[in-house]
Amino acid sequence: MVAKLCGFTSLKARQIAVLAGLGNTGFIGIPLCASIFGPMGGLLASIFDAGMSFTAFTVAVLLLQEKVKFSFANLKPLINPPVMAITFGLLFAVSGLEAPSIVKQVFSTLAGIAAPLAMLYVGLLIPSIFQKNKGVAKLQTKNVALPIFLKLLMMPVITLLVMKGMPIETFMKELIIIQSAMPTLTLATVLFVRYSDGDRSGLITVVTSTALSLLTIPVVAFLIQKFL
């Protein structure tokens, strides 16, 4: 809605919604919450991240397509390996079965290299930023500034206001607000390349928001102590 009010097209507004709505709640959020709130904080943060990942590979994939409407052609990309893995994992958890140790170790290793591989992919794409002409650079600055503002500042403030009136434990409120303040999801770059028109603004947003979050996350923590 904010992007539309700022004059962006429907497709660009949806791209901004993805960049501003999906945070790096796993690679950054889980260790941070574990260090602040202890093991329980790490566990709850991982549950938060599971929901974020499921949203990224369902809702975000749908939003990044040029035409968002109900059709089997548009729903086909939603059947992807991450969604299948999450579904299988939930079904296996509900079944109550115990996986063999070797299986646990293999999947633990694969899970551990997911985020580093995404970061390597982002690093390989960074040189392409400097190959753009000045006109494109100015356009990308406009496309990047809004989602960064929304993700690092507006989203945490709105979450703080919502959590303030929620009848849940303060510990839970603080964790949710911290997770909402995480920078743009690293995998957003992969999603943009795979499902959109290849716009590099996703890459620039990921890199810039991650760097700026070193400043904004302490600010959000201060606001939590001051107003929650």
C-alpha angles and dihedrals in degrees: 000000000000091000091051090050088052091058101258121147120254094258094046091047090055090049089052089049090057093048093046097041104046117070135189090253093151112044093035105013101055097051091043094050091045091054093047103038102022129235093326089054091052091050094050091044090054090053089050089050092050089058090047092051092049090050091048094056096041116028095025093049090052093047094051093059115100095237116039108198137120110276136126089243091059093044093053095080088056088070095076134139096263093052091045090049093050091048093048091047092052092047091049091049092050091049091063093225121147118230119222116260093247091055091050091050094049094049091044089056093047091049091050095056096047096085096041090051090051090051091050089051090051090050092052090053097048095084089061089065092067093050093069121101122245095260092057090044091057091049091049091050089060091045093049102042096062099051091045091052091047095045101043101033117012097043095051092046092050090046090050091053092048094046092048090070098038118110095230135108118288089236090061092046092053093048093050092049092049090050091050089056095059117119122256116301112268091221089061086086091057092046092051093051093045103041109019137053093282095262109177092211088090091059093047091048092052094050096042097044091049091054094045092047088073085071102033100048092062088048090053090048089053091050090051092055092044103045110015 
